[in-house]
Amino acid sequence: MTSREDYLAAWAAGHGGHDPSSGGRAERAWFDLVYRVALPLRGVHPDALTAIAVAVAGVAAVLAGSDPRLCLLAAVLVLVSAVLDGVDGAVAVLTGRASRWGHLVDSLGDRLAEVFFGIALYEAGAPGPVCAGAVASSWLQEYARARAGAGGLTDILVVTVAERPTRVIATALGLLTVGLLGHNSVGEFDAEIAAFCGAVGWLALGLVGLAQLGRALRHALRPGSTQPNG
């Protein structure tokens, strides 16, 4: 499989039928980027790409705690980690290596990377409880989806405001702002506010996302529902 259309169709089949080509401009651009990056990496095992994505997120967390000015590089690494996270699944689809084991590894890798994102914001100056809450909101959303899937629900139901791209953007913007403030010597207090805003934005959207998903799941799983399930 090498065509973009075949890749998107296969991706949709494994993600509750959600078709990325019918999404917004940003979503279509994201999948186009992932597809183009994945093509030359088809010789790399998807699990290896997942491990690299997690490792890159870990390096971002270390850099964020080293020097405020290094938060610029940490922000870039967060984005690189996110791209690699998309690329591992694309390589699996393109090479016919997609499997339940790979899906498990990818999901665990995502959750570990998000822990490092939270640590990066904490190291950059955001309060620990806010960072922990932000990560927890993401984990709860994905756990709820996983449990619903285990119960036979195959439809993705709703794309919330707190999907993984939102978490990545909130982290990257927080770190980027901290890095810029560090370069301009505005002050440690201002840098901490920037990190705080990134973590709070993630947490706030995470809570809204949980409410969106909870409402959709309640409707789908109630007795007599006509929502598709396994």
BELCOR-V592143 format. One record per residue. N is the residue number from 1. PHI is phi in radians with two decimals (* if undefined). PSI is psi in whole degrees, 0 to 359 (* if undefined). D_CENTER is the distance of its C-alpha to the mean C-alpha in Angstrom with 2 decimals. Layout:
# BELCOR-V592143
N;PHI;PSI;D_CENTER + N;PHI;PSI;D_CENTER
This chain:
# BELCOR-V592143
1;*;123;25.27 + 2;-2.31;342;24.74 + 3;-1.36;149;24.69 + 4;-1.11;322;21.69 + 5;-1.12;317;22.99 + 6;-1.13;321;23.26 + 7;-1.09;314;19.74 + 8;-1.12;322;18.36 + 9;-1.13;318;20.84 + 10;-1.19;321;19.85 + 11;-1.09;315;16.11 + 12;-1.07;321;17.22 + 13;-1.10;330;19.57 + 14;-1.65;2;17.00 + 15;-2.30;51;14.69 + 16;1.21;18;17.35 + 17;1.45;3;19.06 + 18;-1.23;121;16.62 + 19;-1.67;110;17.86 + 20;-1.07;332;15.61 + 21;-1.20;344;18.96 + 22;-1.68;2;19.95 + 23;-1.45;190;17.08 + 24;-1.28;176;17.37 + 25;-1.06;318;18.07 + 26;-1.12;319;14.69 + 27;-1.14;317;13.10 + 28;-1.12;320;16.07 + 29;-1.13;322;15.90 + 30;-1.09;311;12.33 + 31;-1.18;328;13.53 + 32;-1.16;319;16.75 + 33;-1.09;312;15.36 + 34;-1.05;317;13.49 + 35;-1.08;315;16.78 + 36;-1.18;323;18.96 + 37;-1.25;326;17.33 + 38;-1.24;328;17.37 + 39;-0.93;309;21.06 + 40;-1.34;354;22.61 + 41;-1.82;16;20.49 + 42;-1.13;343;21.77 + 43;-1.45;353;23.97 + 44;-1.66;137;21.26 + 45;-1.19;136;20.29 + 46;-0.97;322;16.71 + 47;-1.12;327;16.66 + 48;-1.17;321;17.72 + 49;-1.14;323;14.88 + 50;-1.08;315;12.44 + 51;-1.10;320;14.69 + 52;-1.13;320;14.82 + 53;-1.06;317;11.10 + 54;-1.15;318;11.42 + 55;-1.10;320;14.73 + 56;-1.12;320;13.68 + 57;-1.11;322;11.32 + 58;-1.11;319;14.47 + 59;-1.11;321;16.69 + 60;-1.04;319;14.88 + 61;-1.13;320;15.60 + 62;-1.13;316;19.14 + 63;-1.13;323;19.79 + 64;-1.09;331;18.74 + 65;-1.61;358;21.45 + 66;-1.52;314;23.99 + 67;-2.83;133;24.89 + 68;-0.95;326;23.61 + 69;-1.21;335;24.28 + 70;-1.34;353;21.98 + 71;-1.13;336;19.04 + 72;-1.07;312;19.26 + 73;-1.17;322;18.59 + 74;-1.06;320;15.88 + 75;-1.09;319;14.06 + 76;-1.11;318;14.63 + 77;-1.15;326;13.39 + 78;-1.06;317;9.98 + 79;-1.17;320;9.87 + 80;-1.08;317;11.57 + 81;-1.04;318;9.25 + 82;-1.13;319;6.39 + 83;-1.12;315;9.42 + 84;-1.09;326;10.68 + 85;-1.12;323;7.90 + 86;-1.30;325;8.87 + 87;-1.18;324;12.38 + 88;-1.06;318;12.99 + 89;-1.20;323;12.79 + 90;-1.14;319;14.82 + 91;-1.11;320;17.33 + 92;-1.06;318;17.72 + 93;-1.21;315;18.58 + 94;-1.16;331;20.78 + 95;-1.79;4;22.69 + 96;1.24;23;23.10 + 97;-1.73;5;21.44 + 98;-1.07;133;19.01 + 99;-2.68;167;19.91 + 100;-1.15;324;19.16 + 101;-1.11;315;19.09 + 102;-1.09;322;16.54 + 103;-1.11;321;14.31 + 104;-1.12;312;14.88 + 105;-1.06;318;14.25 + 106;-1.11;317;10.93 + 107;-1.13;316;9.87 + 108;-1.11;321;11.55 + 109;-1.08;319;10.04 + 110;-1.04;315;6.43 + 111;-1.17;321;8.39 + 112;-1.13;318;10.54 + 113;-1.07;321;8.29 + 114;-1.17;328;7.24 + 115;-1.07;316;11.02 + 116;-1.14;325;11.76 + 117;-1.07;315;9.89 + 118;-1.10;319;12.11 + 119;-1.11;321;15.00 + 120;-1.06;315;14.77 + 121;-1.14;322;15.21 + 122;-1.11;314;17.92 + 123;-1.13;333;19.65 + 124;-1.41;350;19.66 + 125;2.24;356;21.57 + 126;-1.31;148;19.56 + 127;-1.09;140;21.19 + 128;-1.00;314;20.08 + 129;-1.06;324;20.25 + 130;-1.19;317;18.01 + 131;-1.12;317;15.29 + 132;-1.12;320;15.87 + 133;-1.14;322;15.82 + 134;-1.09;312;12.50 + 135;-1.11;318;10.92 + 136;-1.09;322;13.33 + 137;-1.09;322;12.47 + 138;-1.19;316;8.92 + 139;-1.09;320;10.78 + 140;-1.13;320;13.52 + 141;-1.10;314;11.77 + 142;-1.23;326;10.51 + 143;-1.15;318;13.97 + 144;-1.08;318;15.78 + 145;-1.12;318;14.46 + 146;-1.12;318;15.39 + 147;-1.17;322;18.75 + 148;-1.12;322;19.46 + 149;-1.14;320;18.89 + 150;-1.13;334;21.21 + 151;-1.49;3;23.64 + 152;1.85;359;23.82 + 153;-1.43;119;21.64 + 154;-1.80;345;20.21 + 155;-1.40;141;19.24 + 156;-1.23;340;15.72 + 157;1.23;297;17.90 + 158;-2.63;140;15.88 + 159;-1.63;109;12.83 + 160;-1.43;174;12.37 + 161;-1.35;356;11.95 + 162;-2.09;32;9.09 + 163;-1.21;175;6.51 + 164;-1.01;321;2.76 + 165;-0.99;324;4.96 + 166;-1.12;318;7.14 + 167;-1.11;319;5.84 + 168;-1.13;314;5.72 + 169;-1.12;317;8.97 + 170;-1.06;317;10.51 + 171;-1.16;312;10.36 + 172;-1.11;318;11.60 + 173;-1.15;320;14.20 + 174;-1.07;313;15.41 + 175;-1.17;321;15.98 + 176;-1.06;316;17.46 + 177;-1.14;319;19.85 + 178;-1.05;316;20.88 + 179;-1.09;319;21.64 + 180;-1.18;320;23.68 + 181;-1.16;324;25.56 + 182;-1.13;320;26.28 + 183;-1.16;326;27.73 + 184;-1.60;359;29.85 + 185;0.98;41;31.02 + 186;-1.26;327;30.56 + 187;2.43;150;30.32 + 188;-1.11;322;28.31 + 189;-1.08;317;28.33 + 190;-1.14;322;26.72 + 191;-1.13;321;23.96 + 192;-1.13;323;23.31 + 193;-1.11;320;23.17 + 194;-1.09;315;20.54 + 195;-1.12;320;18.29 + 196;-1.06;316;19.26 + 197;-1.10;320;18.34 + 198;-1.09;316;14.77 + 199;-1.21;318;14.47 + 200;-1.14;320;16.54 + 201;-1.05;316;14.65 + 202;-1.07;313;11.41 + 203;-1.13;315;13.80 + 204;-1.08;313;15.82 + 205;-1.18;328;13.27 + 206;-1.10;320;11.92 + 207;-1.19;320;15.56 + 208;-1.11;318;16.17 + 209;-1.07;320;13.37 + 210;-1.09;320;15.04 + 211;-1.13;318;18.32 + 212;-1.07;312;17.40 + 213;-1.16;319;16.22 + 214;-1.04;319;19.20 + 215;-1.12;317;21.58 + 216;-1.15;319;20.52 + 217;-1.18;322;20.77 + 218;-1.07;319;24.07 + 219;-1.20;319;25.46 + 220;-1.27;328;24.38 + 221;-1.74;359;25.65 + 222;-1.26;153;28.84 + 223;-0.98;135;32.11 + 224;1.45;4;33.25 + 225;-1.15;145;29.90 + 226;-1.72;7;29.84 + 227;-1.12;144;26.06 + 228;-1.18;134;25.47 + 229;-2.51;170;24.97 + 230;-1.11;*;25.83
